[in-house]
């Protein structure tokens, strides 16, 4: 039930959904006062959520920033890589298609080939409400092998459906094999706060390695300050989804 409710709440808090709701209500309501209020509220949110400078600044404050390889304090036995980056609706099924978060695979490969990790453990089944399609961890593991990772150094679990279950299932699979000090967590920079908190809550504190950053250096240029950006909407969608997820996890005791 929590899984379904969280998916529904994520949808209802999408910035574009909020804007559309306000504009639709402003068009259908008969009360002139509320029609005007909702119109300006919808327009205001549209301008706010499409501002690239604001979106970048807020995301910069939220992301756990990546670190240069040379600044890694030690080498690890296992990199725990979280799924959530495979496009599951493609018509072709003979290979995996990755979304923006493909950095989770690429940067983990760098860690392995440069000797920072010895093994890779991929966590994730499917995040869909309806249990259909391939299991992401299997497809990500296969991609790692194709990229040159030794098959004996790659393992995975396919039972988890969300970040909390990523943590519990990963710990279950790795229990007695490695301890938390030997592991490093790899996921997107925007997702790292919630993911790290889930592992810590389960008594498995570990170092982190952020990838897939959405931010850039601060720029005071017209395109950042004044021109509406579709990319800004995307950033706000990700941020609000993470905030809602973090709050929900805190309420139910996952973090």
N, C-alpha and C positions, 0 to 999 in steps of 0.2 A: 504493500500500500504506500509506504514512504517513497518507493521508487517512482510510482505513477504520479503521486502528488508533487514530487520535486520536478518532474518533467513538465507537468501542467503549469506549475508556478513559474518555471523558467520561460515558458511561452508567453504567459500573461504579462510578464515584466519586460519583455523585449521593447526597446525604445520605439521602434517603428509601430508596434502594436498599440502602444500607449498614444502615439500621435494619431493613428488612424481612428482609434476609439473616440478621442476628443473631437476630431473633425467630423466624423460620422454623426455623433450626438449633436454637434452644433448645427448640422444640416437637418436633422429630423425633429428636434425638440421645438415646441411651439413657444415656450417661454423666451421672450426676446433677451432678457437679462442673461439667462444661462446660455443661450445660443451665442451671444457675444463673448461671454467669459470663456466658454469652451473653445471657441474659434481662436481667440488670442492665446489661450493656453496651449492648444495644439501647434499653432504657428511658433510660439516661443520655444516649445520643446524641439520642434523641427530645426530651428536655427541653433539652439544650444547643442543638441546631440550631433549636429553635422559640422560643428566647429573643430577643425583638426588640432588647433593649438590647445584647446581645453582638453580634448580627448587624450592627447599625447602627455600632457602634464599629469593628469589623473592616473593614467596607466603607468607612467614613470614612478609614481609614488607607490603603486601597488605591486608591480613586478619585483620578483627577487632577481636582481641583476646577475647576469652570467659573469664568470671570472675567466681570465686568461689561463690557458693550460699551464703556463709556467708558475702560476700562483697556487696550483693545487698542492695541498700540504702533504699528501701521501699517495700511495698507490693502493688500489682496492682489489679485493677478491672478486666481488660481484657488483655489476651495475644493474639496478632494478629499473626497468624502463616501463613507463605506463602507456597504455594504448589510448585510443580515442582519435586516431589520425588517419584511419583507413576509410576510403569512400566505399561504402557497402552497396550502393545502388547502381553501380555500373553494369552494363549488359555483358561485358566481357568478364570471364571468370578464370582465365588462364594465368593471371598475374594480379598483383595488388596495385591499386591506384591510391596514392596518398594525397591528403589535403595539405594545408599550410604547415601542419605540425610534423612534417616529414623530417625536420631537424632532430626529432627524438631518435630516429634511426641513424641518420647521417652523423650526428655528433657522437653518438654512442660508438659507432664504428671507428671514429677518430680516437676515442678513448682507448678502445681495444687495440688498434693497430699501433698506437704510440706507447703501449705498455702500461697505461694507467689502470686498466681493469683486466682481469684474467677470464672472467665469465660474464655472460649476459643473461639476465632473467627478465622475460617479458610478461607483463600482467595485463589481462583483459580478455573478456569474452565478447559480449555485445552490449551496447548501451541502449538498445532499442526496447520500447515497451513490448512489442511483439517479438518473440524469440525466433527470429529468422536470420538467414544468411550465415556467412562464414564467421569463424571466431577470429577476432583481430590479432590476438597474440600469435596464432598459428601463421597468419599471413606476414606479420612483422618478423617473426623468427625465420621464415623462409627467405624474406628479403635480406636479412642479415647474412644468411648463408650464401646467397647469390653475390653479395658484396664482399665475400671473401672470409667471413668469420667461420672458423672451424665448427662443424656441426656438434662436436662433443662439448663445445664451450657455450652452447645456446640451449636454454630451457625455457619453459613457459607454463602458465596456468590459464585456463579458459573459463573459469567459473564466475569471475567477478563481473559486475555490471556497473559499478560506480567507484568513486575514489575510496570510499570507506572499505568496500569489498576488495579493492586492489591491495589495500594494506593488510587486511585480515588473511586473504588468500595467499599473498606473497609470503607473509610471516609463517603461515602454516606450511607452505612448501619448502621454505628455506630453514625451518627450525631444525637444529641439530647439525646443519651443514655449515652455516656461517653465522657469525654474530653481527649485530648492527654496526659495530666499529669497522667491519670489513666491507661494508656495503655503501654505495653511493646511489642516491635517487636521481633519476633523470626524467624530467617532464618539462612542459612549457613554463616559461618564466611567470606568466599570469596565473598558472595553476599550482605553482609550487607551494604557496602558503598553505592551502587547504590540504594538499597531498602530504607535505611534511608533518602537519598537525595530526593527520590521521595515523601516520606511522608512530609518531611520538605517543599518541594516546594509547596505542596498543603495546606500549613498552618497548618500542624498537626505534630509539633515536638514531639517526644516521645523517651523514653529510649529504649535501645536495649539489646538483650540477644543472643549472637552468639552461634551457635552450629555447628556440622559437620566440625571440623577443619581438614585440610589436612597436616598441618605442624608438625614437631617434633623438639626436641632439636638439636642444631647444633652438627654434628658428623663429625670428620675428619678421616673417615675410608675408606678403599679401595672400598667398595661397593658404598659409597656415592660419592667419588671423581673420580673414574675411570671406574667403570663398568656401561655400558648402562642400563637404567631402563625404562621399559614400563610405570611405574607409573609416571615418570617425564614427559613423553609425555602427560599424562592425566592432570597433574597439569598445564602444559603450555596451553593446550587446554582450560581449565577453565579460566585461567588468561586472555588469549587473548580475549576470548569471553566476559569476564566482561569488559575489557578495551574498546573493540569496542562498547559494549552496553553503557558504561558510556559516551563515547565520542559522540555517536549518540544521546543519551538522552540530553546531554548538547546542542548539535546543534539545536535540535527541541524544546528545552525549557522545557523538562520534569524534569530537575534538575537545 
